[in-house]
Amino acid sequence: MSAQDAAFMAQALRLAERGRYTTMPNPCVGAVIVKDGQVVGRGYHVKAGEGHAEVHALREAGEAARGATVYCTLEPCSFHGRT
């Protein structure tokens, strides 16, 4: 992992902390979307039952998300079935 990758993941971890105490029973999750070295979207899981971190980040990024890299503190959830 490069220093730049680590820095973007650290941003995602800091975002995840914002959901502490409001996401139970779900985990705290943060996501950062990066294109050409620039953050184009950020999000975190704000509250249980509401949009997930990656959804918020993708909405903020809009079309800039195409071809970008997502740094997310947890794998995206499957909306088909349960694991």
PyMOL Python script that loads the backbone (N, CA, C, O; Angstrom):
from pymol import cmd

cmd.read_pdbstr("""\
ATOM      1  N   MET A   1       0.857  -1.166   0.000  1.00  0.00           N
ATOM      2  CA  MET A   1       0.000   0.000   0.000  1.00  0.00           C
ATOM      3  C   MET A   1       0.908   1.237   0.000  1.00  0.00           C
ATOM      4  O   MET A   1       1.856   1.329   0.781  1.00  0.00           O
ATOM      5  N   SER A   2       0.603   2.162  -0.875  1.00  0.00           N
ATOM      6  CA  SER A   2       1.400   3.389  -0.952  1.00  0.00           C
ATOM      7  C   SER A   2       1.032   4.335   0.194  1.00  0.00           C
ATOM      8  O   SER A   2       0.011   4.154   0.857  1.00  0.00           O
ATOM      9  N   ALA A   3       1.865   5.329   0.413  1.00  0.00           N
ATOM     10  CA  ALA A   3       1.576   6.339   1.437  1.00  0.00           C
ATOM     11  C   ALA A   3       0.292   7.086   1.097  1.00  0.00           C
ATOM     12  O   ALA A   3      -0.474   7.450   1.990  1.00  0.00           O
ATOM     13  N   GLN A   4       0.057   7.316  -0.199  1.00  0.00           N
ATOM     14  CA  GLN A   4      -1.159   8.014  -0.615  1.00  0.00           C
ATOM     15  C   GLN A   4      -2.395   7.155  -0.334  1.00  0.00           C
ATOM     16  O   GLN A   4      -3.408   7.661   0.148  1.00  0.00           O
ATOM     17  N   ASP A   5      -2.309   5.851  -0.636  1.00  0.00           N
ATOM     18  CA  ASP A   5      -3.419   4.942  -0.322  1.00  0.00           C
ATOM     19  C   ASP A   5      -3.708   4.959   1.179  1.00  0.00           C
ATOM     20  O   ASP A   5      -4.866   5.024   1.592  1.00  0.00           O
ATOM     21  N   ALA A   6      -2.658   4.900   1.984  1.00  0.00           N
ATOM     22  CA  ALA A   6      -2.825   4.903   3.441  1.00  0.00           C
ATOM     23  C   ALA A   6      -3.488   6.196   3.915  1.00  0.00           C
ATOM     24  O   ALA A   6      -4.316   6.170   4.825  1.00  0.00           O
ATOM     25  N   ALA A   7      -3.132   7.315   3.308  1.00  0.00           N
ATOM     26  CA  ALA A   7      -3.725   8.603   3.694  1.00  0.00           C
ATOM     27  C   ALA A   7      -5.214   8.645   3.364  1.00  0.00           C
ATOM     28  O   ALA A   7      -6.011   9.142   4.160  1.00  0.00           O
ATOM     29  N   PHE A   8      -5.596   8.126   2.195  1.00  0.00           N
ATOM     30  CA  PHE A   8      -7.014   8.120   1.830  1.00  0.00           C
ATOM     31  C   PHE A   8      -7.803   7.157   2.721  1.00  0.00           C
ATOM     32  O   PHE A   8      -8.940   7.444   3.097  1.00  0.00           O
ATOM     33  N   MET A   9      -7.195   6.015   3.057  1.00  0.00           N
ATOM     34  CA  MET A   9      -7.871   5.079   3.958  1.00  0.00           C
ATOM     35  C   MET A   9      -8.007   5.692   5.350  1.00  0.00           C
ATOM     36  O   MET A   9      -9.016   5.478   6.022  1.00  0.00           O
ATOM     37  N   ALA A  10      -7.014   6.444   5.785  1.00  0.00           N
ATOM     38  CA  ALA A  10      -7.102   7.126   7.082  1.00  0.00           C
ATOM     39  C   ALA A  10      -8.257   8.127   7.081  1.00  0.00           C
ATOM     40  O   ALA A  10      -8.947   8.279   8.089  1.00  0.00           O
ATOM     41  N   GLN A  11      -8.468   8.806   5.958  1.00  0.00           N
ATOM     42  CA  GLN A  11      -9.611   9.722   5.852  1.00  0.00           C
ATOM     43  C   GLN A  11     -10.920   8.958   6.010  1.00  0.00           C
ATOM     44  O   GLN A  11     -11.833   9.409   6.700  1.00  0.00           O
ATOM     45  N   ALA A  12     -11.003   7.784   5.357  1.00  0.00           N
ATOM     46  CA  ALA A  12     -12.213   6.961   5.458  1.00  0.00           C
ATOM     47  C   ALA A  12     -12.437   6.509   6.901  1.00  0.00           C
ATOM     48  O   ALA A  12     -13.574   6.489   7.374  1.00  0.00           O
ATOM     49  N   LEU A  13     -11.373   6.150   7.596  1.00  0.00           N
ATOM     50  CA  LEU A  13     -11.500   5.736   8.997  1.00  0.00           C
ATOM     51  C   LEU A  13     -11.972   6.890   9.882  1.00  0.00           C
ATOM     52  O   LEU A  13     -12.780   6.686  10.789  1.00  0.00           O
ATOM     53  N   ARG A  14     -11.476   8.093   9.626  1.00  0.00           N
ATOM     54  CA  ARG A  14     -11.928   9.258  10.396  1.00  0.00           C
ATOM     55  C   ARG A  14     -13.409   9.545  10.136  1.00  0.00           C
ATOM     56  O   ARG A  14     -14.152   9.891  11.054  1.00  0.00           O
ATOM     57  N   LEU A  15     -13.828   9.398   8.880  1.00  0.00           N
ATOM     58  CA  LEU A  15     -15.247   9.579   8.566  1.00  0.00           C
ATOM     59  C   LEU A  15     -16.100   8.548   9.297  1.00  0.00           C
ATOM     60  O   LEU A  15     -17.163   8.878   9.823  1.00  0.00           O
ATOM     61  N   ALA A  16     -15.637   7.304   9.331  1.00  0.00           N
ATOM     62  CA  ALA A  16     -16.389   6.238  10.000  1.00  0.00           C
ATOM     63  C   ALA A  16     -16.641   6.577  11.461  1.00  0.00           C
ATOM     64  O   ALA A  16     -17.706   6.265  11.994  1.00  0.00           O
ATOM     65  N   GLU A  17     -15.683   7.207  12.109  1.00  0.00           N
ATOM     66  CA  GLU A  17     -15.824   7.577  13.523  1.00  0.00           C
ATOM     67  C   GLU A  17     -17.021   8.491  13.771  1.00  0.00           C
ATOM     68  O   GLU A  17     -17.572   8.503  14.871  1.00  0.00           O
ATOM     69  N   ARG A  18     -17.424   9.247  12.768  1.00  0.00           N
ATOM     70  CA  ARG A  18     -18.570  10.156  12.930  1.00  0.00           C
ATOM     71  C   ARG A  18     -19.866   9.396  13.205  1.00  0.00           C
ATOM     72  O   ARG A  18     -20.807   9.955  13.769  1.00  0.00           O
ATOM     73  N   GLY A  19     -19.916   8.125  12.806  1.00  0.00           N
ATOM     74  CA  GLY A  19     -21.112   7.325  13.021  1.00  0.00           C
ATOM     75  C   GLY A  19     -21.144   6.599  14.349  1.00  0.00           C
ATOM     76  O   GLY A  19     -22.092   5.870  14.640  1.00  0.00           O
ATOM     77  N   ARG A  20     -20.120   6.793  15.152  1.00  0.00           N
ATOM     78  CA  ARG A  20     -20.063   6.120  16.453  1.00  0.00           C
ATOM     79  C   ARG A  20     -21.301   6.482  17.277  1.00  0.00           C
ATOM     80  O   ARG A  20     -21.696   7.645  17.353  1.00  0.00           O
ATOM     81  N   TYR A  21     -21.892   5.474  17.882  1.00  0.00           N
ATOM     82  CA  TYR A  21     -23.065   5.597  18.759  1.00  0.00           C
ATOM     83  C   TYR A  21     -24.388   5.795  18.019  1.00  0.00           C
ATOM     84  O   TYR A  21     -25.434   5.852  18.665  1.00  0.00           O
ATOM     85  N   THR A  22     -24.379   5.901  16.691  1.00  0.00           N
ATOM     86  CA  THR A  22     -25.646   6.098  15.969  1.00  0.00           C
ATOM     87  C   THR A  22     -25.944   4.992  14.964  1.00  0.00           C
ATOM     88  O   THR A  22     -27.032   4.963  14.389  1.00  0.00           O
ATOM     89  N   THR A  23     -25.003   4.084  14.743  1.00  0.00           N
ATOM     90  CA  THR A  23     -25.208   3.066  13.713  1.00  0.00           C
ATOM     91  C   THR A  23     -25.575   1.688  14.263  1.00  0.00           C
ATOM     92  O   THR A  23     -25.857   0.777  13.484  1.00  0.00           O
ATOM     93  N   MET A  24     -25.579   1.520  15.557  1.00  0.00           N
ATOM     94  CA  MET A  24     -25.867   0.210  16.145  1.00  0.00           C
ATOM     95  C   MET A  24     -27.197  -0.319  15.630  1.00  0.00           C
ATOM     96  O   MET A  24     -28.146   0.461  15.554  1.00  0.00           O
ATOM     97  N   PRO A  25     -27.326  -1.574  15.275  1.00  0.00           N
ATOM     98  CA  PRO A  25     -26.361  -2.646  15.465  1.00  0.00           C
ATOM     99  C   PRO A  25     -25.371  -2.778  14.304  1.00  0.00           C
ATOM    100  O   PRO A  25     -24.596  -3.733  14.258  1.00  0.00           O
ATOM    101  N   ASN A  26     -25.392  -1.848  13.389  1.00  0.00           N
ATOM    102  CA  ASN A  26     -24.485  -1.888  12.241  1.00  0.00           C
ATOM    103  C   ASN A  26     -23.131  -1.288  12.603  1.00  0.00           C
ATOM    104  O   ASN A  26     -23.022  -0.534  13.570  1.00  0.00           O
ATOM    105  N   PRO A  27     -22.096  -1.621  11.824  1.00  0.00           N
ATOM    106  CA  PRO A  27     -20.769  -1.056  12.093  1.00  0.00           C
ATOM    107  C   PRO A  27     -20.653   0.389  11.605  1.00  0.00           C
ATOM    108  O   PRO A  27     -21.450   0.848  10.787  1.00  0.00           O
ATOM    109  N   CYS A  28     -19.661   1.084  12.116  1.00  0.00           N
ATOM    110  CA  CYS A  28     -19.318   2.424  11.625  1.00  0.00           C
ATOM    111  C   CYS A  28     -18.517   2.237  10.341  1.00  0.00           C
ATOM    112  O   CYS A  28     -17.547   1.480  10.320  1.00  0.00           O
ATOM    113  N   VAL A  29     -18.914   2.918   9.277  1.00  0.00           N
ATOM    114  CA  VAL A  29     -18.246   2.762   7.983  1.00  0.00           C
ATOM    115  C   VAL A  29     -18.020   4.136   7.371  1.00  0.00           C
ATOM    116  O   VAL A  29     -18.883   5.011   7.433  1.00  0.00           O
ATOM    117  N   GLY A  30     -16.844   4.309   6.779  1.00  0.00           N
ATOM    118  CA  GLY A  30     -16.525   5.530   6.047  1.00  0.00           C
ATOM    119  C   GLY A  30     -16.061   5.179   4.648  1.00  0.00           C
ATOM    120  O   GLY A  30     -15.525   4.095   4.418  1.00  0.00           O
ATOM    121  N   ALA A  31     -16.268   6.100   3.705  1.00  0.00           N
ATOM    122  CA  ALA A  31     -15.853   5.881   2.317  1.00  0.00           C
ATOM    123  C   ALA A  31     -15.343   7.190   1.722  1.00  0.00           C
ATOM    124  O   ALA A  31     -15.905   8.261   1.954  1.00  0.00           O
ATOM    125  N   VAL A  32     -14.272   7.076   0.953  1.00  0.00           N
ATOM    126  CA  VAL A  32     -13.691   8.213   0.247  1.00  0.00           C
ATOM    127  C   VAL A  32     -13.509   7.795  -1.206  1.00  0.00           C
ATOM    128  O   VAL A  32     -12.971   6.721  -1.477  1.00  0.00           O
ATOM    129  N   ILE A  33     -13.950   8.627  -2.141  1.00  0.00           N
ATOM    130  CA  ILE A  33     -13.796   8.352  -3.572  1.00  0.00           C
ATOM    131  C   ILE A  33     -12.753   9.317  -4.120  1.00  0.00           C
ATOM    132  O   ILE A  33     -12.843  10.530  -3.933  1.00  0.00           O
ATOM    133  N   VAL A  34     -11.756   8.749  -4.804  1.00  0.00           N
ATOM    134  CA  VAL A  34     -10.613   9.528  -5.284  1.00  0.00           C
ATOM    135  C   VAL A  34     -10.443   9.339  -6.780  1.00  0.00           C
ATOM    136  O   VAL A  34     -10.472   8.216  -7.283  1.00  0.00           O
ATOM    137  N   LYS A  35     -10.265  10.442  -7.480  1.00  0.00           N
ATOM    138  CA  LYS A  35     -10.004  10.403  -8.920  1.00  0.00           C
ATOM    139  C   LYS A  35      -8.837  11.332  -9.215  1.00  0.00           C
ATOM    140  O   LYS A  35      -8.847  12.504  -8.837  1.00  0.00           O
ATOM    141  N   ASP A  36      -7.844  10.799  -9.888  1.00  0.00           N
ATOM    142  CA  ASP A  36      -6.652  11.571 -10.252  1.00  0.00           C
ATOM    143  C   ASP A  36      -6.027  12.252  -9.037  1.00  0.00           C
ATOM    144  O   ASP A  36      -5.579  13.395  -9.119  1.00  0.00           O
ATOM    145  N   GLY A  37      -6.001  11.541  -7.912  1.00  0.00           N
ATOM    146  CA  GLY A  37      -5.360  12.050  -6.710  1.00  0.00           C
ATOM    147  C   GLY A  37      -6.168  13.046  -5.908  1.00  0.00           C
ATOM    148  O   GLY A  37      -5.683  13.568  -4.905  1.00  0.00           O
ATOM    149  N   GLN A  38      -7.405  13.321  -6.333  1.00  0.00           N
ATOM    150  CA  GLN A  38      -8.260  14.292  -5.649  1.00  0.00           C
ATOM    151  C   GLN A  38      -9.508  13.606  -5.097  1.00  0.00           C
ATOM    152  O   GLN A  38     -10.110  12.769  -5.770  1.00  0.00           O
ATOM    153  N   VAL A  39      -9.891  13.957  -3.886  1.00  0.00           N
ATOM    154  CA  VAL A  39     -11.120  13.421  -3.297  1.00  0.00           C
ATOM    155  C   VAL A  39     -12.310  14.070  -3.992  1.00  0.00           C
ATOM    156  O   VAL A  39     -12.436  15.295  -4.021  1.00  0.00           O
ATOM    157  N   VAL A  40     -13.180  13.233  -4.552  1.00  0.00           N
ATOM    158  CA  VAL A  40     -14.375  13.735  -5.245  1.00  0.00           C
ATOM    159  C   VAL A  40     -15.663  13.378  -4.508  1.00  0.00           C
ATOM    160  O   VAL A  40     -16.730  13.891  -4.846  1.00  0.00           O
ATOM    161  N   GLY A  41     -15.574  12.505  -3.508  1.00  0.00           N
ATOM    162  CA  GLY A  41     -16.754  12.133  -2.738  1.00  0.00           C
ATOM    163  C   GLY A  41     -16.375  11.562  -1.388  1.00  0.00           C
ATOM    164  O   GLY A  41     -15.365  10.871  -1.252  1.00  0.00           O
ATOM    165  N   ARG A  42     -17.192  11.857  -0.393  1.00  0.00           N
ATOM    166  CA  ARG A  42     -16.991  11.352   0.966  1.00  0.00           C
ATOM    167  C   ARG A  42     -18.339  10.941   1.535  1.00  0.00           C
ATOM    168  O   ARG A  42     -19.375  11.512   1.193  1.00  0.00           O
ATOM    169  N   GLY A  43     -18.311   9.951   2.400  1.00  0.00           N
ATOM    170  CA  GLY A  43     -19.543   9.576   3.065  1.00  0.00           C
ATOM    171  C   GLY A  43     -19.270   8.687   4.257  1.00  0.00           C
ATOM    172  O   GLY A  43     -18.204   8.083   4.374  1.00  0.00           O
ATOM    173  N   TYR A  44     -20.246   8.617   5.135  1.00  0.00           N
ATOM    174  CA  TYR A  44     -20.163   7.690   6.263  1.00  0.00           C
ATOM    175  C   TYR A  44     -21.569   7.232   6.615  1.00  0.00           C
ATOM    176  O   TYR A  44     -22.557   7.884   6.275  1.00  0.00           O
ATOM    177  N   HIS A  45     -21.639   6.104   7.300  1.00  0.00           N
ATOM    178  CA  HIS A  45     -22.928   5.564   7.725  1.00  0.00           C
ATOM    179  C   HIS A  45     -23.375   6.379   8.928  1.00  0.00           C
ATOM    180  O   HIS A  45     -22.827   6.241  10.022  1.00  0.00           O
ATOM    181  N   VAL A  46     -24.368   7.223   8.720  1.00  0.00           N
ATOM    182  CA  VAL A  46     -24.804   8.184   9.733  1.00  0.00           C
ATOM    183  C   VAL A  46     -25.644   7.528  10.820  1.00  0.00           C
ATOM    184  O   VAL A  46     -25.441   7.774  12.009  1.00  0.00           O
ATOM    185  N   LYS A  47     -26.595   6.686  10.398  1.00  0.00           N
ATOM    186  CA  LYS A  47     -27.557   6.134  11.350  1.00  0.00           C
ATOM    187  C   LYS A  47     -28.078   4.802  10.835  1.00  0.00           C
ATOM    188  O   LYS A  47     -28.277   4.632   9.632  1.00  0.00           O
ATOM    189  N   ALA A  48     -28.300   3.862  11.741  1.00  0.00           N
ATOM    190  CA  ALA A  48     -28.842   2.559  11.363  1.00  0.00           C
ATOM    191  C   ALA A  48     -30.143   2.748  10.594  1.00  0.00           C
ATOM    192  O   ALA A  48     -31.007   3.532  10.987  1.00  0.00           O
ATOM    193  N   GLY A  49     -30.268   2.020   9.497  1.00  0.00           N
ATOM    194  CA  GLY A  49     -31.471   2.091   8.680  1.00  0.00           C
ATOM    195  C   GLY A  49     -31.417   3.143   7.593  1.00  0.00           C
ATOM    196  O   GLY A  49     -32.320   3.216   6.760  1.00  0.00           O
ATOM    197  N   GLU A  50     -30.376   3.959   7.585  1.00  0.00           N
ATOM    198  CA  GLU A  50     -30.237   4.995   6.560  1.00  0.00           C
ATOM    199  C   GLU A  50     -29.139   4.609   5.574  1.00  0.00           C
ATOM    200  O   GLU A  50     -28.539   3.541   5.695  1.00  0.00           O
ATOM    201  N   GLY A  51     -28.875   5.477   4.599  1.00  0.00           N
ATOM    202  CA  GLY A  51     -27.916   5.182   3.539  1.00  0.00           C
ATOM    203  C   GLY A  51     -26.534   4.820   4.048  1.00  0.00           C
ATOM    204  O   GLY A  51     -26.072   5.328   5.070  1.00  0.00           O
ATOM    205  N   HIS A  52     -25.895   3.944   3.325  1.00  0.00           N
ATOM    206  CA  HIS A  52     -24.560   3.491   3.693  1.00  0.00           C
ATOM    207  C   HIS A  52     -23.501   4.484   3.228  1.00  0.00           C
ATOM    208  O   HIS A  52     -23.764   5.348   2.391  1.00  0.00           O
ATOM    209  N   ALA A  53     -22.314   4.347   3.779  1.00  0.00           N
ATOM    210  CA  ALA A  53     -21.204   5.268   3.497  1.00  0.00           C
ATOM    211  C   ALA A  53     -20.916   5.392   2.012  1.00  0.00           C
ATOM    212  O   ALA A  53     -20.769   6.497   1.492  1.00  0.00           O
ATOM    213  N   GLU A  54     -20.837   4.256   1.329  1.00  0.00           N
ATOM    214  CA  GLU A  54     -20.478   4.295  -0.087  1.00  0.00           C
ATOM    215  C   GLU A  54     -21.566   4.955  -0.930  1.00  0.00           C
ATOM    216  O   GLU A  54     -21.270   5.567  -1.956  1.00  0.00           O
ATOM    217  N   VAL A  55     -22.817   4.835  -0.505  1.00  0.00           N
ATOM    218  CA  VAL A  55     -23.924   5.485  -1.212  1.00  0.00           C
ATOM    219  C   VAL A  55     -23.804   6.998  -1.085  1.00  0.00           C
ATOM    220  O   VAL A  55     -23.944   7.722  -2.071  1.00  0.00           O
ATOM    221  N   HIS A  56     -23.547   7.472   0.127  1.00  0.00           N
ATOM    222  CA  HIS A  56     -23.375   8.915   0.336  1.00  0.00           C
ATOM    223  C   HIS A  56     -22.194   9.443  -0.480  1.00  0.00           C
ATOM    224  O   HIS A  56     -22.284  10.502  -1.100  1.00  0.00           O
ATOM    225  N   ALA A  57     -21.092   8.699  -0.473  1.00  0.00           N
ATOM    226  CA  ALA A  57     -19.897   9.131  -1.207  1.00  0.00           C
ATOM    227  C   ALA A  57     -20.153   9.166  -2.710  1.00  0.00           C
ATOM    228  O   ALA A  57     -19.730  10.101  -3.389  1.00  0.00           O
ATOM    229  N   LEU A  58     -20.839   8.159  -3.233  1.00  0.00           N
ATOM    230  CA  LEU A  58     -21.146   8.133  -4.668  1.00  0.00           C
ATOM    231  C   LEU A  58     -22.080   9.270  -5.060  1.00  0.00           C
ATOM    232  O   LEU A  58     -21.919   9.868  -6.124  1.00  0.00           O
ATOM    233  N   ARG A  59     -23.040   9.566  -4.219  1.00  0.00           N
ATOM    234  CA  ARG A  59     -23.941  10.691  -4.519  1.00  0.00           C
ATOM    235  C   ARG A  59     -23.176  12.008  -4.557  1.00  0.00           C
ATOM    236  O   ARG A  59     -23.416  12.843  -5.430  1.00  0.00           O
ATOM    237  N   GLU A  60     -22.261  12.195  -3.620  1.00  0.00           N
ATOM    238  CA  GLU A  60     -21.477  13.426  -3.599  1.00  0.00           C
ATOM    239  C   GLU A  60     -20.571  13.514  -4.826  1.00  0.00           C
ATOM    240  O   GLU A  60     -20.408  14.589  -5.403  1.00  0.00           O
ATOM    241  N   ALA A  61     -19.986  12.394  -5.220  1.00  0.00           N
ATOM    242  CA  ALA A  61     -19.056  12.386  -6.353  1.00  0.00           C
ATOM    243  C   ALA A  61     -19.769  12.566  -7.686  1.00  0.00           C
ATOM    244  O   ALA A  61     -19.215  13.172  -8.604  1.00  0.00           O
ATOM    245  N   GLY A  62     -20.976  12.056  -7.807  1.00  0.00           N
ATOM    246  CA  GLY A  62     -21.707  12.151  -9.068  1.00  0.00           C
ATOM    247  C   GLY A  62     -20.932  11.504 -10.209  1.00  0.00           C
ATOM    248  O   GLY A  62     -20.350  10.433 -10.040  1.00  0.00           O
ATOM    249  N   GLU A  63     -20.923  12.146 -11.357  1.00  0.00           N
ATOM    250  CA  GLU A  63     -20.246  11.602 -12.541  1.00  0.00           C
ATOM    251  C   GLU A  63     -18.741  11.467 -12.343  1.00  0.00           C
ATOM    252  O   GLU A  63     -18.099  10.673 -13.032  1.00  0.00           O
ATOM    253  N   ALA A  64     -18.171  12.226 -11.417  1.00  0.00           N
ATOM    254  CA  ALA A  64     -16.729  12.138 -11.162  1.00  0.00           C
ATOM    255  C   ALA A  64     -16.332  10.769 -10.618  1.00  0.00           C
ATOM    256  O   ALA A  64     -15.148  10.431 -10.609  1.00  0.00           O
ATOM    257  N   ALA A  65     -17.306   9.972 -10.164  1.00  0.00           N
ATOM    258  CA  ALA A  65     -17.009   8.641  -9.639  1.00  0.00           C
ATOM    259  C   ALA A  65     -16.587   7.664 -10.733  1.00  0.00           C
ATOM    260  O   ALA A  65     -15.953   6.650 -10.443  1.00  0.00           O
ATOM    261  N   ARG A  66     -16.927   7.955 -11.971  1.00  0.00           N
ATOM    262  CA  ARG A  66     -16.560   7.043 -13.071  1.00  0.00           C
ATOM    263  C   ARG A  66     -15.043   6.956 -13.189  1.00  0.00           C
ATOM    264  O   ARG A  66     -14.362   7.964 -13.373  1.00  0.00           O
ATOM    265  N   GLY A  67     -14.526   5.736 -13.081  1.00  0.00           N
ATOM    266  CA  GLY A  67     -13.093   5.508 -13.193  1.00  0.00           C
ATOM    267  C   GLY A  67     -12.305   5.860 -11.942  1.00  0.00           C
ATOM    268  O   GLY A  67     -11.074   5.829 -11.954  1.00  0.00           O
ATOM    269  N   ALA A  68     -13.001   6.195 -10.865  1.00  0.00           N
ATOM    270  CA  ALA A  68     -12.340   6.580  -9.615  1.00  0.00           C
ATOM    271  C   ALA A  68     -12.075   5.349  -8.744  1.00  0.00           C
ATOM    272  O   ALA A  68     -12.515   4.243  -9.056  1.00  0.00           O
ATOM    273  N   THR A  69     -11.360   5.564  -7.666  1.00  0.00           N
ATOM    274  CA  THR A  69     -11.059   4.526  -6.683  1.00  0.00           C
ATOM    275  C   THR A  69     -11.834   4.820  -5.408  1.00  0.00           C
ATOM    276  O   THR A  69     -11.888   5.963  -4.954  1.00  0.00           O
ATOM    277  N   VAL A  70     -12.437   3.777  -4.831  1.00  0.00           N
ATOM    278  CA  VAL A  70     -13.166   3.928  -3.569  1.00  0.00           C
ATOM    279  C   VAL A  70     -12.335   3.315  -2.446  1.00  0.00           C
ATOM    280  O   VAL A  70     -11.898   2.167  -2.533  1.00  0.00           O
ATOM    281  N   TYR A  71     -12.128   4.089  -1.409  1.00  0.00           N
ATOM    282  CA  TYR A  71     -11.491   3.617  -0.182  1.00  0.00           C
ATOM    283  C   TYR A  71     -12.608   3.503   0.839  1.00  0.00           C
ATOM    284  O   TYR A  71     -13.187   4.508   1.251  1.00  0.00           O
ATOM    285  N   CYS A  72     -12.911   2.270   1.247  1.00  0.00           N
ATOM    286  CA  CYS A  72     -14.044   2.025   2.137  1.00  0.00           C
ATOM    287  C   CYS A  72     -13.572   1.141   3.291  1.00  0.00           C
ATOM    288  O   CYS A  72     -12.794   0.209   3.084  1.00  0.00           O
ATOM    289  N   THR A  73     -14.038   1.430   4.493  1.00  0.00           N
ATOM    290  CA  THR A  73     -13.567   0.704   5.667  1.00  0.00           C
ATOM    291  C   THR A  73     -14.230  -0.660   5.853  1.00  0.00           C
ATOM    292  O   THR A  73     -13.861  -1.411   6.757  1.00  0.00           O
ATOM    293  N   LEU A  74     -15.199  -0.982   5.008  1.00  0.00           N
ATOM    294  CA  LEU A  74     -15.865  -2.284   5.055  1.00  0.00           C
ATOM    295  C   LEU A  74     -16.341  -2.611   3.653  1.00  0.00           C
ATOM    296  O   LEU A  74     -16.682  -1.713   2.883  1.00  0.00           O
ATOM    297  N   GLU A  75     -16.365  -3.886   3.319  1.00  0.00           N
ATOM    298  CA  GLU A  75     -16.826  -4.246   1.979  1.00  0.00           C
ATOM    299  C   GLU A  75     -18.271  -3.789   1.799  1.00  0.00           C
ATOM    300  O   GLU A  75     -19.048  -3.803   2.753  1.00  0.00           O
ATOM    301  N   PRO A  76     -18.635  -3.382   0.577  1.00  0.00           N
ATOM    302  CA  PRO A  76     -20.016  -2.940   0.334  1.00  0.00           C
ATOM    303  C   PRO A  76     -21.009  -4.053   0.650  1.00  0.00           C
ATOM    304  O   PRO A  76     -20.732  -5.231   0.426  1.00  0.00           O
ATOM    305  N   CYS A  77     -22.152  -3.668   1.165  1.00  0.00           N
ATOM    306  CA  CYS A  77     -23.196  -4.631   1.512  1.00  0.00           C
ATOM    307  C   CYS A  77     -23.887  -5.151   0.260  1.00  0.00           C
ATOM    308  O   CYS A  77     -24.013  -4.444  -0.741  1.00  0.00           O
ATOM    309  N   SER A  78     -24.328  -6.389   0.337  1.00  0.00           N
ATOM    310  CA  SER A  78     -25.141  -6.970  -0.718  1.00  0.00           C
ATOM    311  C   SER A  78     -26.597  -6.646  -0.413  1.00  0.00           C
ATOM    312  O   SER A  78     -27.073  -6.883   0.697  1.00  0.00           O
ATOM    313  N   PHE A  79     -27.294  -6.109  -1.393  1.00  0.00           N
ATOM    314  CA  PHE A  79     -28.700  -5.798  -1.193  1.00  0.00           C
ATOM    315  C   PHE A  79     -29.586  -6.949  -1.662  1.00  0.00           C
ATOM    316  O   PHE A  79     -30.810  -6.817  -1.690  1.00  0.00           O
ATOM    317  N   HIS A  80     -28.971  -8.082  -2.032  1.00  0.00           N
ATOM    318  CA  HIS A  80     -29.703  -9.271  -2.463  1.00  0.00           C
ATOM    319  C   HIS A  80     -29.386 -10.393  -1.490  1.00  0.00           C
ATOM    320  O   HIS A  80     -28.298 -10.967  -1.536  1.00  0.00           O
ATOM    321  N   GLY A  81     -30.318 -10.708  -0.616  1.00  0.00           N
ATOM    322  CA  GLY A  81     -30.101 -11.762   0.362  1.00  0.00           C
ATOM    323  C   GLY A  81     -29.331 -11.247   1.563  1.00  0.00           C
ATOM    324  O   GLY A  81     -28.949 -10.078   1.611  1.00  0.00           O
ATOM    325  N   ARG A  82     -29.108 -12.103   2.511  1.00  0.00           N
ATOM    326  CA  ARG A  82     -28.389 -11.735   3.730  1.00  0.00           C
ATOM    327  C   ARG A  82     -27.211 -12.671   3.898  1.00  0.00           C
ATOM    328  O   ARG A  82     -27.253 -13.821   3.461  1.00  0.00           O
ATOM    329  N   THR A  83     -26.159 -12.175   4.532  1.00  0.00           N
ATOM    330  CA  THR A  83     -25.003 -13.036   4.813  1.00  0.00           C
ATOM    331  C   THR A  83     -24.856 -13.241   6.292  1.00  0.00           C
ATOM    332  O   THR A  83     -23.941 -13.937   6.732  1.00  0.00           O
TER     333      THR A  83
END
""", "prot")
cmd.dss("prot")
cmd.show_as("cartoon", "prot")
cmd.util.cbc("prot")
cmd.orient("prot")
